[in-house]
């Protein structure tokens, strides 16, 4: 008598993210074991690079798994992409993943006997930041546009500042974040070559989970999750994320007027396209004849 077909269990995006993170950790463990035993086809440097990418993927999946079902608007309306992320937390990761990564996700789902439906098409990312409406302009006059996570109030005074640095200064922050393993901060020659060398780069604390998340905790403990606002070589302004220690941020010179700080911080919050998406759009035309960048394969 044939066995009945195995029953499948439907899982949501958060459960899938936890499952994928577990699979990535198992792959890291296998890579370490094979490299230690000399059974790995990759060189040690290649294996380390793959482990680093898998660790970053695990961190991304942890963020999806821990994403709350409802997120306050932090004093402003939610954009279409934020609404999509609330409804389907895997939306961004799924639609920015390559075909190979998507196929791997679906294999993990099938192998586990689960049923999961990929998210619908992600809303198109708007280029640039919209002009603030009347209510938002009044808000910019009244207070700092970046709020505590969960709409809990203002950030500490030391974090309610936007700093301007040049391209080399931004990369010094990236190097510190990578050296200290702060969790957000890895940039290579590709990004350096594609930043507008004549445009300032702006850095503003915009924490997803601020250090002072509980009453009585120390607000000055770091690192702070910051948002960067940068101009690329084609003139488009995009955002990114970077972890910066509070003392490092405090040591940066304050050269931007307070009024302009608020408008730039608002623009950083409302700009939807980031460095990764810009890089995907630029990929086909990237090369020495178009943008002067020569080394292949180094993508954001």
HUZI-V54672 format. One record per pair of residues at least 12 apart in sequence whose ideal C-beta (glycine too) atoms are under 10 Angstrom apart, sorted by sequence separation. I is the first residue (numbers start at 1). J is the second residue. D is the distance in whole Angstrom. If there is no record, write none. Layout:
# HUZI-V54672
[[I	J	D] [I	J	D]]
This chain:
# HUZI-V54672
[[35	47	5] [71	83	10] [93	105	9] [106	118	8] [173	185	7] [174	186	7] [175	187	8] [211	223	8] [227	239	6] [228	240	5] [286	298	9] [34	47	8] [35	48	8] [105	118	8] [132	145	9] [144	157	9] [146	159	8] [147	160	10] [174	187	4] [211	224	7] [227	240	7] [228	241	7] [286	299	8] [71	85	8] [146	160	7] [173	187	9] [174	188	9] [210	224	8] [211	225	9] [226	240	9] [227	241	6] [228	242	5] [31	46	10] [32	47	8] [35	50	10] [71	86	6] [90	105	9] [144	159	9] [145	160	9] [210	225	8] [226	241	7] [227	242	8] [31	47	5] [32	48	10] [35	51	9] [70	86	7] [102	118	8] [144	160	4] [146	162	9] [171	187	6] [207	223	9] [209	225	8] [225	241	6] [226	242	5] [228	244	10] [283	299	7] [31	48	9] [69	86	8] [143	160	9] [144	161	9] [145	162	10] [170	187	8] [171	188	10] [174	191	8] [205	222	10] [207	224	6] [208	225	5] [225	242	8] [226	243	7] [282	299	9] [283	300	10] [67	85	8] [68	86	9] [69	87	10] [144	162	9] [171	189	10] [174	192	9] [205	223	10] [206	224	9] [207	225	5] [224	242	9] [225	243	6] [226	244	5] [282	300	9] [28	47	10] [31	50	6] [32	51	7] [67	86	8] [205	224	4] [206	225	7] [207	226	8] [223	242	9] [224	243	7] [225	244	8] [279	298	10] [280	299	8] [31	51	6] [69	89	9] [171	191	8] [204	224	10] [205	225	7] [206	226	6] [207	227	9] [223	243	4] [224	244	6] [279	299	6] [280	300	8] [64	85	9] [68	89	9] [170	191	9] [171	192	6] [203	224	10] [205	226	5] [206	227	4] [222	243	8] [223	244	6] [224	245	8] [279	300	4] [28	50	9] [29	51	10] [67	89	5] [170	192	9] [204	226	6] [205	227	8] [206	228	10] [222	244	7] [223	245	5] [224	246	6] [278	300	8] [27	50	8] [28	51	5] [31	54	8] [66	89	9] [67	90	10] [95	118	9] [203	226	5] [204	227	6] [222	245	4] [223	246	8] [226	249	7] [276	299	9] [277	300	9] [27	51	9] [28	52	10] [64	88	10] [65	89	8] [94	118	6] [95	119	7] [167	191	9] [168	192	9] [171	195	9] [184	208	9] [202	226	10] [203	227	8] [204	228	8] [221	245	9] [222	246	5] [224	248	9] [276	300	5] [28	53	10] [64	89	5] [94	119	5] [95	120	9] [167	192	7] [170	195	8] [202	227	9] [203	228	5] [204	229	8] [220	245	10] [221	246	7] [222	247	8] [223	248	8] [224	249	6] [275	300	5] [28	54	5] [63	89	9] [64	90	6] [90	116	9] [93	119	9] [94	120	10] [95	121	7] [96	122	8] [167	193	10] [202	228	7] [203	229	8] [220	246	5] [222	248	8] [223	249	9] [274	300	9] [24	51	10] [27	54	6] [28	55	7] [64	91	10] [91	118	9] [92	119	9] [95	122	4] [201	228	6] [202	229	4] [203	230	10] [219	246	9] [220	247	8] [222	249	8] [237	264	10] [26	54	10] [64	92	9] [90	118	8] [91	119	4] [94	122	8] [95	123	10] [167	195	5] [173	201	9] [201	229	7] [202	230	8] [218	246	10] [239	267	9] [240	268	10] [24	53	9] [25	54	8] [28	57	10] [61	90	9] [64	93	7] [88	117	9] [90	119	6] [91	120	8] [166	195	10] [167	196	8] [168	197	9] [200	229	9] [201	230	5] [202	231	10] [239	268	6] [24	54	5] [25	55	9] [27	57	10] [28	58	8] [63	93	9] [88	118	9] [89	119	9] [91	121	9] [92	122	7] [167	197	6] [170	200	9] [171	201	9] [173	203	7] [199	229	10] [200	230	9] [201	231	8] [220	250	9] [237	267	7] [239	269	9] [23	54	10] [24	55	8] [27	58	10] [88	119	4] [91	122	5] [166	197	8] [167	198	9] [169	200	9] [170	201	4] [199	230	7] [200	231	8] [237	268	9] [239	270	9] [24	56	9] [25	57	10] [60	92	9] [61	93	8] [87	119	8] [88	120	7] [91	123	9] [166	198	9] [167	199	8] [169	201	7] [170	202	9] [199	231	4] [239	271	5] [21	54	10] [24	57	5] [25	58	6] [60	93	6] [87	120	9] [166	199	9] [167	200	9] [168	201	10] [170	203	7] [198	231	9] [199	232	9] [206	239	9] [208	241	9] [238	271	7] [239	272	8] [241	274	8] [23	57	10] [24	58	5] [85	119	9] [88	122	9] [166	200	7] [167	201	6] [169	203	9] [196	230	8] [197	231	10] [199	233	10] [237	271	6] [238	272	9] [239	273	7] [240	274	6] [241	275	9] [23	58	10] [24	59	10] [84	119	7] [164	199	10] [165	200	7] [166	201	7] [195	230	6] [196	231	4] [202	237	9] [206	241	8] [211	246	8] [229	264	6] [236	271	10] [238	273	5] [239	274	5] [240	275	5] [21	57	8] [22	58	9] [24	60	10] [25	61	10] [57	93	9] [84	120	8] [164	200	4] [165	201	5] [194	230	9] [195	231	7] [196	232	6] [197	233	9] [199	235	9] [207	243	10] [229	265	9] [237	273	9] [238	274	6] [239	275	7] [240	276	8] [20	57	8] [21	58	5] [24	61	7] [84	121	9] [85	122	9] [163	200	10] [164	201	7] [165	202	8] [195	232	7] [196	233	6] [202	239	10] [203	240	10] [236	273	7] [238	275	5] [20	58	8] [21	59	9] [23	61	9] [84	122	6] [85	123	10] [163	201	9] [164	202	6] [165	203	6] [185	223	9] [194	232	6] [195	233	7] [196	234	9] [199	237	8] [227	265	8] [229	267	6] [230	268	10] [238	276	9] [239	277	10] [240	278	10] [21	60	8] [22	61	9] [84	123	6] [163	202	7] [164	203	8] [184	223	8] [191	230	9] [194	233	5] [196	235	7] [201	240	9] [203	242	7] [205	244	8] [229	268	4] [238	277	7] [239	278	10] [20	60	9] [21	61	4] [57	97	10] [83	123	8] [162	202	6] [163	203	5] [182	222	8] [183	223	7] [184	224	10] [193	233	8] [194	234	9] [196	236	9] [204	244	10] [228	268	8] [229	269	10] [238	278	5] [17	58	10] [20	61	5] [21	62	6] [81	122	7] [82	123	9] [162	203	7] [163	204	7] [182	223	4] [184	225	6] [185	226	9] [187	228	10] [191	232	9] [196	237	9] [201	242	10] [203	244	7] [205	246	8] [227	268	5] [232	273	10] [237	278	10] [238	279	9] [19	61	9] [21	63	10] [80	122	9] [81	123	5] [161	203	9] [162	204	4] [163	205	10] [180	222	10] [182	224	9] [183	225	8] [184	226	8] [226	268	9] [227	269	7] [229	271	7] [236	278	6] [17	60	8] [18	61	7] [21	64	9] [80	123	4] [81	124	9] [161	204	7] [162	205	9] [180	223	8] [182	225	9] [232	275	8] [17	61	4] [18	62	8] [20	64	9] [21	65	7] [57	101	8] [79	123	8] [80	124	8] [81	125	7] [160	204	9] [161	205	8] [162	206	10] [205	249	7] [227	271	9] [230	274	10] [234	278	8] [16	61	9] [17	62	7] [20	65	9] [80	125	9] [81	126	9] [159	204	9] [160	205	8] [204	249	9] [230	275	7] [233	278	10] [236	281	9] [17	63	8] [18	64	8] [19	65	9] [79	125	10] [80	126	8] [159	205	4] [177	223	7] [203	249	7] [228	274	9] [232	278	6] [236	282	9] [14	61	10] [17	64	4] [18	65	5] [79	126	8] [158	205	9] [159	206	9] [176	223	9] [227	274	10] [228	275	8] [232	279	9] [234	281	10] [16	64	8] [17	65	4] [18	66	9] [159	207	8] [230	278	9] [234	282	8] [16	65	9] [17	66	9] [156	205	9] [177	226	9] [191	240	8] [203	252	7] [233	282	9] [14	64	6] [15	65	8] [17	67	8] [155	205	6] [232	282	8] [13	64	6] [14	65	5] [79	130	9] [155	206	9] [159	210	8] [234	285	9] [13	65	9] [14	66	8] [155	207	8] [159	211	9] [14	67	7] [159	212	10] [173	226	8] [187	240	8] [13	67	8] [14	68	10] [156	210	9] [174	228	9] [202	256	8] [14	69	9] [155	210	7] [156	211	9] [173	228	9] [185	240	10] [187	242	8] [200	255	9] [76	132	9] [77	133	10] [156	212	7] [184	240	9] [185	241	8] [186	242	9] [200	256	8] [234	290	10] [12	69	10] [76	133	10] [149	206	9] [155	212	9] [184	241	5] [185	242	5] [204	261	8] [233	290	10] [234	291	8] [77	135	10] [146	204	7] [149	207	6] [152	210	9] [170	228	7] [183	241	10] [184	242	6] [185	243	5] [202	260	10] [233	291	6] [76	135	9] [77	136	9] [145	204	9] [146	205	7] [147	206	10] [148	207	8] [149	208	6] [150	209	9] [184	243	4] [185	244	8] [202	261	9] [206	265	8] [232	291	9] [233	292	8] [76	136	7] [144	204	10] [146	206	5] [147	207	10] [149	209	6] [150	210	9] [152	212	9] [159	219	8] [170	230	7] [182	242	9] [183	243	5] [184	244	9] [204	264	7] [205	265	9] [233	293	9] [240	300	9] [75	136	9] [145	206	10] [146	207	8] [149	210	6] [152	213	9] [158	219	8] [159	220	9] [182	243	4] [204	265	5] [148	210	6] [156	218	10] [157	219	9] [158	220	7] [181	243	9] [182	244	8] [202	264	5] [204	266	10] [206	268	7] [76	139	8] [147	210	10] [150	213	9] [156	219	4] [163	226	9] [165	228	9] [167	230	9] [180	243	9] [182	245	7] [202	265	8] [204	267	10] [206	269	7] [75	139	7] [148	212	8] [149	213	7] [155	219	8] [156	220	7] [162	226	10] [177	241	10] [200	264	10] [204	268	6] [148	213	9] [159	224	6] [162	227	9] [164	229	10] [177	242	6] [178	243	10] [180	245	8] [202	267	9] [203	268	9] [204	269	9] [158	224	9] [174	240	10] [176	242	10] [177	243	5] [182	248	10] [202	268	7] [159	226	9] [162	229	8] [176	243	9] [177	244	7] [75	143	9] [156	224	10] [174	242	7] [176	244	8] [177	245	9] [180	248	10] [76	145	8] [155	224	9] [173	242	6] [174	243	10] [176	245	7] [20	90	9] [75	145	8] [170	240	9] [173	243	9] [174	244	10] [74	145	9] [75	146	9] [76	147	9] [173	244	6] [177	248	9] [13	85	10] [17	89	7] [74	146	8] [75	147	6] [170	242	8] [173	245	9] [176	248	6] [16	89	9] [17	90	7] [20	93	9] [74	147	5] [13	87	9] [16	90	6] [73	147	10] [74	148	8] [13	88	6] [14	89	6] [72	147	9] [74	149	8] [173	248	7] [12	88	9] [13	89	4] [14	90	8] [17	93	8] [72	148	10] [74	150	8] [75	151	7] [149	225	10] [172	248	9] [173	249	9] [12	89	8] [13	90	4] [16	93	10] [27	104	10] [72	149	8] [74	151	5] [12	90	9] [13	91	8] [16	94	10] [71	149	9] [72	150	6] [73	151	7] [74	152	10] [71	150	8] [72	151	4] [173	252	8] [13	93	9] [24	104	10] [71	151	9] [72	152	9] [172	252	10] [195	275	9] [13	94	9] [20	101	10] [23	104	8] [68	149	10] [146	227	8] [163	244	9] [194	275	8] [23	105	9] [68	150	9] [169	252	8] [20	104	9] [23	107	9] [24	108	10] [169	253	9] [191	275	6] [194	278	8] [20	105	6] [23	108	5] [190	275	10] [194	279	8] [19	105	9] [22	108	9] [163	249	7] [159	246	8] [163	250	9] [165	252	6] [191	278	10] [17	105	10] [20	108	6] [23	111	9] [158	246	6] [161	249	8] [163	251	10] [164	252	8] [165	253	8] [187	275	9] [191	279	8] [194	282	7] [16	105	8] [19	108	6] [20	109	9] [23	112	9] [158	247	10] [161	250	9] [163	252	4] [164	253	8] [190	279	7] [19	109	8] [22	112	10] [156	246	9] [159	249	8] [163	253	7] [164	254	9] [165	255	9] [158	249	8] [159	250	10] [161	252	9] [163	254	6] [164	255	5] [16	108	8] [158	250	6] [162	254	9] [163	255	8] [164	256	5] [190	282	10] [194	286	8] [16	109	7] [19	112	6] [161	254	6] [163	256	7] [193	286	9] [162	256	6] [19	114	8] [161	256	9] [16	112	10] [162	258	9] [164	260	9] [190	286	8] [19	116	9] [161	258	9] [164	261	9] [194	291	7] [11	109	8] [16	114	8] [160	258	10] [162	260	8] [163	261	9] [193	291	7] [194	292	9] [15	114	8] [162	261	4] [193	292	7] [194	293	7] [16	116	5] [129	229	9] [161	261	7] [162	262	8] [164	264	9] [193	293	4] [8	109	9] [11	112	8] [15	116	8] [160	261	9] [162	263	9] [192	293	9] [193	294	9] [8	110	9] [16	118	10] [160	262	9] [162	264	5] [193	295	9] [9	112	9] [11	114	5] [13	116	8] [162	265	5] [190	293	7] [8	112	9] [9	113	7] [10	114	7] [11	115	7] [12	116	8] [13	117	10] [161	265	9] [162	266	10] [189	293	8] [8	113	6] [9	114	6] [10	115	5] [11	116	5] [12	117	10] [13	118	10] [160	265	9] [162	267	10] [189	294	10] [190	295	8] [193	298	9] [7	113	8] [8	114	6] [9	115	7] [10	116	7] [11	117	10] [13	119	7] [162	268	8] [189	295	7] [194	300	8] [6	113	5] [8	115	4] [9	116	10] [10	117	8] [188	295	9] [190	297	9] [191	298	9] [7	115	10] [8	116	10] [128	236	7] [129	237	7] [190	298	4] [191	299	10] [127	236	6] [128	237	6] [189	298	6] [190	299	6] [191	300	6] [127	237	9] [128	238	9] [129	239	9] [188	298	6] [190	300	6] [127	238	9] [188	299	9] [188	300	8] [125	238	10] [187	300	8] [144	258	10] [186	300	10] [145	261	9] [146	262	10] [144	261	9] [145	262	6] [141	259	9] [144	262	7] [145	263	9] [140	259	8] [143	262	9] [145	264	10] [146	265	6] [142	262	10] [145	265	5] [146	266	9] [140	261	10] [141	262	8] [144	265	7] [145	266	5] [140	262	5] [144	266	10] [145	267	9] [146	268	8] [147	269	10] [139	262	9] [140	263	7] [145	268	9] [146	269	7] [59	183	7] [145	269	6] [59	184	9] [137	262	10] [140	265	9] [145	270	9] [137	263	9] [140	266	6] [56	183	9] [139	266	9] [56	184	10] [137	266	9] [56	186	8] [132	262	10] [136	266	7] [132	263	8] [74	206	10] [131	263	10] [52	186	8] [129	263	9] [132	266	6] [136	270	9] [129	264	9] [131	266	10] [132	267	9] [130	266	10] [131	267	10] [129	266	7] [130	267	9] [129	267	4] [132	270	8] [128	267	8] [129	268	8] [131	270	10] [129	269	8] [130	270	6] [67	208	10] [129	270	4] [130	271	9] [66	208	10] [128	270	9] [129	271	5] [130	272	10] [66	209	9] [128	271	7] [129	272	8] [126	270	9] [127	271	9] [128	272	9] [129	273	10] [63	208	8] [126	271	8] [127	272	8] [128	273	8] [63	209	10] [125	271	9] [126	272	5] [127	273	6] [125	272	4] [126	273	7] [124	272	9] [125	273	5] [123	272	9] [124	273	10] [125	274	8] [127	277	10] [127	278	9] [125	277	6] [125	278	10] [127	281	10] [125	281	10] [96	274	10] [96	276	7] [96	277	7] [92	274	10] [95	277	10] [98	280	9] [92	276	10] [96	280	7] [92	277	10] [76	266	9] [79	269	10] [82	272	9] [79	270	8] [81	272	6] [80	272	9] [81	273	10] [76	269	8] [79	272	7] [76	270	8] [74	269	8]]
